[in-house]
């Protein structure tokens, strides 16, 4: 079972956030939370929030156990860029790009175990025995 959680329009450059996201891919959820807690970057806090949301969704909506969850992928996509301008020399203007990000985290966990039906192969039944031609006298019941 896969659980996906997304945070959109985060005021952070995708390039800066991808460094943190690469560190937690493929890890168990508890290990990833530990890494994010002690990483001194703004991206770590924002990715941690998204991860906690995904864990809560997995537990409450899909009845998955948080201890079995693993981060399948952590993707940081580029959001819309806010364009601002700063005055420069001789009446010109220099662009300032304020970038935004979309954070998506996908968790994988095993669903609660249900009893599965055991499929057994049925052996082919042997063909019925064919009766050989028996003379009519032997086949007819005898009267006594």
Secondary structure, DSSP 4 states (H G I P E B T S, - for coil): -EEEEEEEEESS-HHHHHHHHHHHTTSBHHHHHHHHHT--SHHHHHHHHHHHHHHHHHHHHH---GGG-EEEEEEEEE-PPEEEEEE-GGG-EEEEEE--EEEEEEEE-PPPP-PPPPP-PPPPPPPPPPPPP--HHHHSPPP-
